[in-house]
Amino acid sequence: MPSFQDHLSSVKSSVREVQPEAVRDRIAAKAPMVLVDVRERDEMENGFVPTAHLLGRGHLEARIGKVAPESDAPITLYCAGGVRSALAAWTLQQMGYTNVESMAGGFGRWAQHGLPVETRKSLTKEQIARYSRHILMPEVGEEGQLKLLAAKVLLVGAGGLGSPAALYLAAAGVGTLGIVDADTVDLSNLQRQVLHTEDRVGTPKVDSARKTLSGINSDIKINTYETRVDSSNVMELFAQYDIIVDGCDNFPTRYLVNDACFFLKKVNVHGSIFRFDGQVTVFRPGVGPCYRCLYPEPPPPGMAPSCAEAGVLGILPGIVGVAQAIETVKIVLGIGHTLEGRLLTFDALQMKFRELRTRRDPTCPLCGPNPTVTGLIDYEQFCSMER
């Protein structure tokens, strides 16, 4: 039987090696290179090479396709000393990758030569246990979970849509959740607003939301704002967050959220519900349409009956709010295809989803080439509230 040394010698004879200085020069020149760290998680706590994808050896075969989808992608692997990365490079060659190399001496030689090293926050043992089902997924992994924990998401409204969205974003480990809502819990809310309970009727919704979410995940930070969003505070509020989840229940706020997100270049994950119908989409400024591309101006007073007047199926917000949470997580992780340029509608009576393509309107008063909306507008006096 051949020894391990025999096998390693055979592997190294078929795997190209590159010196750490050459890797440094490629990074500085921003040359095409998929740099992959195949060490174990605890080893990475001592630092890693800048721009490296921290995949680990155990799941390399499953995860490499995410960072190197093409078989001829230039892949450079490194470990602690150069042995595991050579074996990993050989494995990738067997998988069909044709441009793979191992960094000689690994991270140890890189650090000894005084080359740049980055460090990162690592998951605690408790976090590894809590988010283990995420970590097992190649599309998320530990690196993705760290992205979620570093993310800042603001939910506009702690009602029907904000409730399921907040519950699942908190459970997923979004590190900072902001919740803005000026209302108090009413008995009529409990039919659909699952953040709240009977014993909290009469208390501020943001306080009720904090109590529920803290009980689900004490690992995250929850900021609450007991106020209405208007032109005097929206820019300051939104500027603190990466993504805005629009779960508001009225047209004035809907337009204000859209316009503020456009001016601040913030992604707007939009959802709305009415009776048995719901819809979800994503507005990314400069990429796809905005809310005004679909609906340039608010409806006149009395033209759009509110949920208080027409009713809403209590379970419907769960579908739409969870869809908003899914889109938010995908945006944070940079995976999948979001609903940018697509409007997903749901008919609960027919149990049917439909997808409608949406495009930027060249005459849009906000994001068009000749905008007429150049500042924030408070529409309260012009259109009725949808409470």
C-alpha positions in Angstrom: 0.0 0.0 0.0 1.4 3.5 -0.8 2.0 5.7 2.1 0.5 9.2 2.7 3.9 10.7 1.8 3.9 8.8 -1.5 0.4 10.1 -2.2 1.3 13.7 -1.2 4.4 13.6 -3.5 2.2 12.4 -6.4 -0.4 15.1 -5.7 2.2 17.9 -5.5 3.8 16.7 -8.7 0.5 17.3 -10.5 -0.6 20.6 -8.7 0.9 23.9 -9.5 2.3 26.0 -6.6 2.4 29.7 -6.3 4.5 31.8 -3.9 2.7 34.1 -1.4 4.3 37.2 -2.9 2.8 36.4 -6.3 -0.6 36.1 -4.6 -0.1 39.5 -2.9 0.8 41.1 -6.2 -2.3 39.7 -7.9 -4.5 41.0 -5.1 -2.9 44.4 -5.4 -3.4 44.4 -9.2 -7.0 43.1 -8.8 -6.1 40.4 -11.2 -8.8 37.6 -11.8 -8.4 35.1 -9.0 -10.7 33.1 -6.8 -8.7 32.9 -3.5 -10.0 30.2 -1.2 -9.0 29.5 2.4 -9.5 25.8 3.2 -8.5 25.9 6.9 -10.9 25.0 9.8 -12.9 27.7 11.4 -10.8 28.0 14.6 -7.6 28.5 12.4 -9.2 31.4 10.7 -9.6 33.3 14.0 -5.8 34.1 13.7 -6.4 35.9 10.5 -6.7 35.3 6.8 -5.5 36.6 3.4 -7.5 39.6 2.2 -10.2 38.9 -0.4 -10.2 35.1 0.5 -13.4 33.1 0.5 -13.5 31.2 3.8 -14.9 27.9 2.7 -13.0 25.4 4.8 -11.9 22.0 3.6 -14.9 19.9 4.8 -17.4 21.5 2.5 -15.1 22.7 -0.3 -16.6 20.4 -3.0 -20.1 21.5 -2.2 -19.3 25.2 -1.9 -16.7 25.9 -4.6 -19.4 26.2 -7.3 -20.8 29.3 -5.7 -17.5 31.3 -5.9 -16.1 29.6 -9.1 -19.0 28.6 -11.3 -16.8 28.2 -14.4 -14.5 25.2 -14.8 -11.6 27.4 -16.1 -11.8 29.9 -13.2 -8.4 30.8 -11.8 -8.5 29.3 -8.3 -5.8 29.7 -5.7 -6.1 27.6 -2.5 -4.2 27.9 0.7 -4.2 26.2 4.2 -1.9 26.5 7.1 1.2 25.0 5.6 0.4 24.0 2.0 -0.5 20.3 2.4 -4.3 20.4 2.7 -4.5 23.1 -0.1 -2.4 20.8 -2.4 -4.8 17.9 -1.7 -7.8 20.2 -2.2 -6.4 21.5 -5.5 -5.9 17.9 -6.7 -9.5 17.1 -5.7 -10.8 20.2 -7.7 -8.8 19.0 -10.7 -10.6 15.7 -10.4 -13.9 17.6 -10.4 -13.0 19.2 -13.7 -11.4 22.5 -12.7 -8.5 23.3 -15.0 -6.8 26.3 -13.5 -6.1 25.4 -9.9 -3.0 26.1 -7.8 -1.9 25.9 -4.2 -0.1 28.6 -2.3 3.3 27.3 -1.1 3.8 27.4 2.6 0.2 28.4 3.2 -0.9 31.1 5.6 2.0 30.4 7.9 4.5 31.5 5.2 2.2 34.4 4.3 2.2 35.7 7.8 5.9 35.1 8.4 6.7 37.3 5.4 4.7 40.1 6.9 2.1 40.2 4.2 -1.3 41.8 4.8 -3.7 39.9 7.2 -7.3 40.5 7.9 -9.3 39.3 10.9 -13.0 38.9 11.4 -15.5 38.3 14.1 -16.2 34.6 14.6 -19.4 32.9 15.6 -19.6 31.9 19.3 -20.3 28.3 20.2 -23.9 29.4 21.0 -24.3 31.0 17.6 -22.9 28.0 15.9 -25.6 25.9 17.6 -28.4 28.4 17.0 -27.6 28.9 13.4 -26.4 25.4 12.6 -29.1 24.8 9.9 -27.9 28.0 8.1 -24.2 27.0 8.4 -24.9 23.6 6.8 -26.1 25.3 3.6 -23.3 26.1 1.1 -25.2 29.2 0.0 -25.1 30.6 3.6 -22.4 29.0 5.7 -20.6 30.7 8.5 -19.6 33.6 6.3 -23.2 34.2 5.3 -24.4 34.0 8.9 -21.8 36.7 9.8 -23.2 38.9 7.1 -26.7 38.5 8.6 -25.4 39.3 12.0 -23.7 42.4 10.6 -26.9 43.5 8.7 -29.1 46.4 9.8 -32.7 46.3 8.7 -35.5 48.8 9.4 -39.1 47.6 9.4 -41.6 50.4 8.7 -44.6 49.2 10.7 -45.1 46.5 13.4 -48.5 45.4 12.1 -49.8 42.7 9.8 -46.7 42.6 7.5 -44.1 43.8 10.0 -45.0 41.0 12.4 -44.1 37.9 10.4 -41.2 39.7 8.7 -39.7 40.8 12.1 -40.3 37.3 13.6 -38.3 35.5 10.9 -35.6 38.1 10.5 -35.0 38.0 14.2 -34.9 34.2 14.2 -32.6 34.2 11.2 -30.1 36.3 13.1 -30.3 39.7 11.4 -28.0 41.5 13.9 -29.8 44.9 14.1 -33.5 45.3 13.6 -35.2 48.7 13.7 -38.9 49.0 14.2 -40.8 52.2 13.7 -44.5 52.5 14.6 -46.5 55.1 16.4 -49.6 53.0 17.2 -50.7 51.0 20.3 -51.9 47.5 20.3 -55.6 47.2 19.7 -57.8 44.1 20.1 -58.6 44.2 16.4 -54.9 43.9 15.6 -54.6 40.4 17.1 -56.5 38.8 14.2 -53.3 39.2 12.0 -50.5 41.0 13.9 -48.8 38.0 15.5 -46.1 40.0 17.3 -48.7 41.1 19.9 -50.7 39.4 22.6 -53.9 40.1 24.5 -52.1 41.2 27.6 -50.4 44.0 25.6 -53.6 45.7 24.4 -53.1 49.4 24.9 -49.3 49.3 25.0 -47.1 50.7 22.2 -46.6 48.3 19.4 -42.8 48.9 19.4 -42.6 47.9 23.0 -44.7 44.8 22.4 -42.5 43.9 19.3 -39.3 44.3 21.3 -40.6 41.9 24.0 -41.6 39.3 21.5 -38.4 39.5 19.4 -36.1 39.5 22.4 -37.7 36.3 23.6 -37.0 34.7 20.2 -33.4 35.9 19.9 -31.5 37.7 22.6 -28.5 37.6 20.3 -29.6 40.6 18.2 -30.0 44.3 18.8 -33.5 45.8 18.5 -34.0 49.5 18.1 -37.5 50.9 18.4 -39.0 54.3 17.3 -42.4 55.2 18.7 -43.2 57.7 16.0 -44.8 58.2 12.7 -42.5 58.3 9.7 -42.7 61.7 8.0 -40.5 64.1 6.0 -39.0 65.5 9.2 -37.4 62.2 10.4 -37.4 59.7 7.5 -34.0 60.6 6.1 -32.3 60.4 9.5 -34.0 57.1 10.3 -33.3 55.4 7.0 -29.7 56.5 6.8 -28.8 54.2 9.8 -30.0 51.0 8.0 -28.9 48.9 5.0 -32.4 47.7 3.9 -35.9 49.1 4.5 -38.8 46.7 4.8 -42.0 48.6 3.9 -44.9 47.1 5.8 -46.9 50.3 6.2 -50.6 50.4 5.9 -51.3 53.7 4.2 -50.5 55.4 0.9 -48.8 58.6 2.3 -46.1 56.6 4.1 -45.7 54.2 1.1 -44.8 57.1 -1.2 -42.6 58.7 1.5 -40.7 55.4 2.0 -40.2 55.0 -1.7 -38.9 58.5 -2.2 -36.6 58.5 0.8 -35.1 55.1 -0.3 -34.5 56.6 -3.7 -32.7 59.6 -2.4 -30.6 57.6 0.1 -30.0 54.7 -2.4 -31.5 52.2 0.0 -33.1 48.9 -1.1 -36.9 48.9 -0.4 -38.5 45.5 0.2 -42.2 46.4 -0.4 -45.3 44.5 0.5 -49.0 45.3 0.6 -52.3 43.5 1.4 -56.0 44.0 0.8 -58.8 41.6 1.6 -57.6 38.3 0.0 -54.8 39.7 -2.1 -51.2 40.6 -1.5 -48.1 41.7 -3.4 -44.4 41.8 -2.9 -41.5 43.4 -4.8 -38.1 44.9 -4.4 -37.2 48.4 -5.4 -33.4 49.0 -5.8 -32.6 52.6 -6.8 -30.7 52.9 -10.0 -31.3 49.3 -11.0 -35.1 48.7 -11.4 -38.3 50.6 -11.2 -39.5 52.5 -8.1 -43.0 52.5 -6.6 -43.8 55.7 -8.6 -43.0 53.8 -11.8 -46.0 51.6 -11.0 -48.2 54.2 -9.3 -47.0 57.8 -10.2 -49.3 59.6 -7.8 -51.5 58.6 -4.7 -55.2 57.9 -5.3 -57.6 60.7 -4.6 -59.3 60.6 -1.2 -62.0 58.0 -1.0 -60.9 56.1 -4.1 -59.0 53.4 -2.1 -61.0 51.8 0.7 -58.9 51.0 3.8 -58.6 47.5 5.4 -60.7 48.9 8.2 -63.5 49.5 5.7 -63.0 46.4 3.4 -61.4 44.0 5.8 -58.4 41.6 5.3 -57.9 37.9 5.8 -55.9 37.6 9.0 -53.6 34.9 7.6 -52.7 36.7 4.4 -50.1 39.0 6.0 -48.1 35.9 7.0 -47.6 34.9 3.3 -46.6 38.4 2.2 -44.5 39.3 5.3 -42.5 36.1 5.1 -41.9 36.7 1.4 -40.5 40.1 2.4 -38.3 38.5 5.0 -37.0 36.0 2.4 -36.1 38.7 0.0 -34.3 40.7 2.7 -32.2 37.7 3.7 -31.3 37.0 0.0 -30.3 40.6 -0.4 -28.0 40.5 2.6 -26.4 37.2 1.5 -26.2 38.2 -2.2 -27.8 35.0 -3.3 -30.6 33.9 -5.6 -32.8 36.2 -7.8 -34.6 38.9 -5.9 -37.9 40.5 -7.0 -36.3 43.5 -8.6 -38.2 44.2 -11.7 -40.9 41.6 -10.8 -44.1 42.0 -8.8 -45.2 38.8 -7.1 -49.0 38.8 -6.4 -50.9 36.3 -4.3 -54.6 35.5 -4.5 -55.6 33.6 -1.3 -59.0 32.7 -2.6 -57.6 30.9 -5.6 -54.3 30.0 -3.8 -52.5 31.3 -6.8 -49.2 33.2 -7.3 -48.6 35.3 -10.3 -45.5 37.2 -11.5 -45.7 40.4 -13.4 -42.7 42.0 -15.0 -42.1 45.7 -14.0 -39.9 48.2 -15.8 -38.6 51.7 -15.1 -41.0 54.3 -16.5 -39.1 56.8 -18.6 -41.6 59.4 -17.5 -41.4 58.5 -13.8 -41.7 61.8 -11.7 -39.0 60.5 -9.3 -36.4 58.2 -11.0 -37.0 59.3 -14.7 -34.5 61.5 -16.6 -36.7 64.6 -16.0 -37.9 64.2 -12.4 -40.6 66.5 -11.0 -40.4 65.0 -7.5 -37.1 66.4 -6.2 -37.9 66.4 -2.5 -40.0 64.7 0.2 -43.7 65.1 0.1 -46.1 64.5 3.0 -49.4 63.4 1.4 -51.6 63.0 4.5 -53.8 65.9 3.5 -54.3 64.5 0.0 -55.3 60.9 0.4 -57.1 58.8 3.0 -55.4 56.5 5.4 -55.7 52.7 5.0 -56.1 51.8 8.7 
